[in-house]
Amino acid sequence: MAAAIAKTIVATGASSGLGFELVKQLLAQPTQAYRFILGARDVGRTQAAYDALRYDAGRHSLTVLPLELSDLGGSVRAFAQQTLQRLGPDGKVDYLLLNAAIANGAEKQGPKGSRWCEAYVVNHLSQHYLVHLLREKLVASKARIVFVSSGAVRRVQDTASLENDLKGGSGIPGQTTYSQTKFVQLLGAHWWRRQLRGQCTVVAVSPGLIPDTGLGRGSGMKLSMDMPDAKTVPEGEIVSVTSGAASILRAFTRDDFPEDPDQIFLTSWGEWWSKDVYGLTLDKALQDKWCLSKEEIEKEEGLTS
């Protein structure tokens, strides 16, 4: 039987935790071949971690490129350019996985002179910009874009405070900015589904509460089972990295999308979340406010020449 044609996955946030585990699971699949293009802050460490898996390099290919999501004009642009160069004019993207996230608070000024805190730049703005930079290729490929979201979006009840809270130096703690930036990221998933309707498949997924991903490292954020989307497995244990990665994998493969285009969000236990859970993110005016065009981002972040 002929070998399956390799599927190409471009991903952020795959150097550790959920993203690493997801790639690990895909590398272990016995039939489907994959081509991975992964962005990472520490290329050497990430490449070494994957090399240690001793995957079948005859069937799969894996490239790690430098990506610092707090640097839109330098690193994010360069990652997009290098990705497109490696794909070539005829190469396609089957999946774009947007998994990177940090839980830092907004105590410090924004990176690279941005008026926004680092968590907002990393969790939403830079990855939103990356979709813009790859848009032509994604559309030509009819790609699936997977936003790794969070049940923490339910913590956002006052959207009027977002603009002030997410500014660099606002002093808002990490647990709050994490929920807020994931809320804005989900606005982005809705926005891209609207923009790319009939061209790309866009889905958001919550992997559940995963305490051992390192997400809260250095932020003071404490993970607990009373947080939104804290889900236990039947044995009563906190959801593991392995099962969290399996939740994301479902977003790669599910095709039973509800007829309602606003139902975009998969739960960690494999159901389509009812819209009342994330109702505030369905405001199209709010989506448009927080989802800038490529040109608007470049102007606001001082990236134009």
C-alpha positions in Angstrom: 0.0 0.0 0.0 1.4 3.4 -0.9 2.5 5.7 1.9 0.0 8.4 2.9 0.9 11.9 1.6 2.5 13.9 4.4 0.3 16.5 6.1 1.9 19.8 7.0 1.4 21.3 10.4 2.7 24.8 11.3 2.5 25.4 15.0 3.3 27.8 17.9 3.7 26.7 21.4 5.0 23.2 20.7 8.3 23.3 22.5 6.9 21.8 25.8 3.7 20.9 27.5 0.5 20.4 25.4 2.0 21.3 22.1 5.0 19.0 22.5 2.8 16.1 23.6 0.5 16.6 20.6 3.4 16.5 18.2 4.8 13.5 20.0 1.4 11.7 19.6 1.3 12.5 15.9 4.9 11.4 15.4 4.0 8.0 16.9 1.1 7.4 14.5 1.8 4.3 12.4 0.3 5.3 9.0 0.0 9.1 8.5 3.2 11.0 7.7 3.6 14.6 8.9 5.7 17.6 8.1 6.1 19.9 11.1 7.3 23.5 11.0 7.4 24.7 14.6 8.2 28.0 16.1 10.2 28.1 19.4 12.1 30.6 21.5 14.9 28.1 22.3 15.5 26.3 19.0 18.4 24.1 20.3 16.5 22.9 23.3 13.3 22.2 21.4 15.2 20.4 18.6 17.0 18.3 21.1 13.8 17.3 22.9 12.3 16.1 19.6 15.5 14.3 18.6 15.3 12.4 21.8 12.0 10.9 20.8 13.8 9.0 18.0 10.8 9.3 15.7 10.8 7.8 12.2 12.6 10.5 10.3 12.1 8.6 7.1 8.4 9.2 7.3 8.2 12.5 9.2 10.1 15.7 8.9 10.4 18.3 11.7 11.8 21.8 11.4 12.2 24.1 14.4 12.5 27.8 13.5 13.1 30.7 15.9 10.0 32.5 17.1 9.7 35.1 19.8 6.1 36.1 19.8 6.7 39.4 21.8 8.6 40.6 18.7 6.2 41.2 15.9 8.3 43.2 13.5 11.4 41.0 13.8 10.8 37.5 14.9 7.1 36.9 13.9 7.7 38.4 10.4 10.9 36.3 10.0 9.1 33.1 11.1 6.3 33.7 8.6 8.8 34.4 5.8 10.9 31.3 6.6 7.8 29.2 6.8 6.7 30.3 3.4 10.2 29.8 2.0 10.3 26.2 3.3 6.9 25.4 1.9 7.7 26.8 -1.5 5.1 28.1 -4.0 3.4 24.7 -4.3 3.6 23.6 -0.7 0.4 23.6 1.4 -0.5 24.0 5.1 -3.0 21.4 6.3 -3.1 22.8 9.9 -2.1 26.0 11.6 -2.0 25.4 15.4 -2.0 28.5 17.6 -1.1 27.1 21.0 1.4 29.5 22.5 0.4 31.3 25.7 1.8 32.9 28.8 0.2 33.9 32.0 2.3 36.9 32.9 0.6 39.9 34.6 0.6 43.4 33.2 3.0 44.9 35.8 5.7 45.7 33.2 5.6 48.0 30.2 4.8 46.3 26.9 7.6 44.7 24.8 9.3 46.5 21.9 7.5 49.7 22.8 4.0 48.3 22.5 1.3 49.9 24.6 0.0 46.4 25.4 1.3 44.0 28.0 3.4 41.1 27.0 0.6 38.5 27.7 -1.7 40.3 25.2 1.0 40.6 22.6 1.9 36.9 22.9 -1.5 35.3 23.5 -3.4 37.3 20.9 -1.8 40.1 18.9 1.3 38.3 17.5 -0.6 35.1 16.6 -3.4 37.1 15.0 -0.7 38.9 13.0 0.8 35.6 12.0 -2.5 34.5 10.5 -2.5 37.7 8.5 1.1 37.0 7.3 0.2 33.4 6.3 -3.3 34.2 5.0 -2.7 33.8 1.3 -1.1 30.4 1.8 -3.7 29.2 4.3 -6.5 30.1 1.9 -4.8 28.4 -1.0 -4.3 25.3 1.1 -7.9 25.3 2.5 -6.1 24.9 5.9 -7.7 24.2 9.3 -6.8 26.8 11.9 -6.9 25.6 15.5 -7.0 28.1 18.3 -6.1 26.6 21.7 -8.4 28.5 24.0 -9.5 28.1 27.6 -12.6 27.9 29.7 -11.1 30.8 31.6 -12.8 33.1 29.0 -15.9 32.7 31.3 -14.2 34.8 33.9 -14.4 37.9 31.8 -17.7 39.7 32.7 -16.7 43.3 32.0 -15.4 43.9 28.5 -15.3 47.6 29.1 -12.2 47.2 31.3 -10.2 45.2 28.8 -8.5 48.2 27.1 -7.1 49.6 30.3 -6.4 46.3 32.0 -4.3 44.9 29.0 -2.1 47.9 28.7 1.5 47.5 29.7 2.1 48.7 33.2 -1.6 48.5 34.3 -0.6 46.3 37.2 -3.3 43.7 36.6 -2.2 40.2 37.9 -1.5 37.2 35.7 -4.6 35.2 36.5 -6.8 38.1 35.3 -4.8 39.0 32.2 -4.7 35.3 31.2 -8.5 35.1 31.2 -8.7 38.4 29.4 -6.2 37.6 26.7 -7.8 34.2 26.1 -11.1 36.0 25.8 -9.7 38.3 23.2 -8.1 35.4 21.4 -11.5 33.7 21.2 -12.8 36.9 19.7 -10.1 36.4 17.1 -11.2 32.9 16.3 -14.7 34.1 15.6 -13.4 37.0 13.5 -11.2 34.7 11.4 -14.1 32.2 10.9 -16.1 35.1 9.5 -13.3 36.4 7.3 -12.3 32.9 6.0 -15.8 31.4 5.6 -15.8 28.9 2.7 -12.0 29.2 2.5 -10.5 27.7 5.7 -11.9 25.8 8.7 -11.5 27.6 12.0 -12.1 26.0 15.3 -11.3 26.8 19.0 -10.7 24.1 21.6 -10.2 24.1 25.4 -7.7 21.4 26.5 -9.0 21.6 30.1 -7.2 22.5 33.2 -3.7 21.1 32.8 -1.6 21.9 35.9 1.8 20.6 34.6 2.3 22.6 31.4 4.4 25.4 33.0 1.8 28.0 31.9 1.8 29.8 35.3 5.5 29.7 35.8 6.8 33.0 37.0 3.4 34.6 37.0 2.2 33.8 40.5 -0.8 32.1 38.9 -2.0 29.1 40.9 -3.9 26.4 39.1 -6.8 24.9 41.1 -9.8 22.7 40.4 -12.2 25.5 41.1 -11.0 27.4 38.0 -13.2 27.5 34.8 -12.9 24.3 32.8 -11.3 22.3 35.6 -12.3 18.9 34.4 -11.6 15.6 36.1 -11.1 12.3 34.3 -13.2 9.3 35.4 -10.6 8.2 37.9 -10.9 11.5 39.6 -7.5 12.8 38.6 -6.7 16.3 37.2 -6.6 16.2 33.4 -3.1 15.2 32.2 -0.9 16.7 29.5 -1.6 13.6 27.5 -5.4 13.9 27.7 -5.1 17.6 27.1 -3.2 17.0 23.9 -5.8 14.5 22.9 -8.4 17.2 23.3 -6.5 19.4 20.9 -6.1 16.5 18.5 -9.9 16.2 18.3 -10.0 19.8 17.0 -7.8 18.6 14.1 -10.1 15.8 13.1 -13.7 16.7 14.0 -15.9 17.5 11.0 -19.3 17.4 12.7 -19.6 21.2 13.0 -22.9 22.5 14.2 -25.0 24.3 11.6 -24.8 27.5 13.7 -21.6 29.2 12.6 -21.2 30.7 16.1 -20.7 27.3 17.6 -16.9 27.1 17.2 -15.7 25.9 20.6 -14.9 22.3 21.6 -14.7 21.4 25.2 -11.9 19.3 26.7 -14.4 16.4 27.0 -15.2 16.5 23.3 -18.5 18.3 23.1 -19.5 21.6 21.4 -19.8 24.2 24.1 -23.2 25.9 24.2 -23.0 29.5 23.2 -24.1 30.8 26.6 -20.7 29.8 28.0 -18.9 32.3 25.7 -21.8 34.5 24.7 -19.9 37.8 25.3 -17.4 36.8 22.5 -20.2 36.6 19.9 -20.4 40.4 19.7 -19.3 41.2 16.2 -18.5 44.8 17.0 -16.2 43.6 19.8 -14.6 41.1 17.5 -13.9 43.9 15.0 -12.5 46.2 17.6 -9.9 43.7 18.9 -9.1 42.0 15.5 -7.1 44.6 13.6 -6.1 44.3 10.0 -2.5 43.5 9.1 -2.0 47.2 8.2 -3.6 48.4 11.4 -1.3 46.2 13.5 1.8 47.4 11.7 0.8 51.0 12.1 -0.1 50.6 15.8 3.0 48.6 16.6 5.3 50.9 14.7 6.2 48.2 12.1 5.7 50.4 9.0 8.8 51.8 7.3 
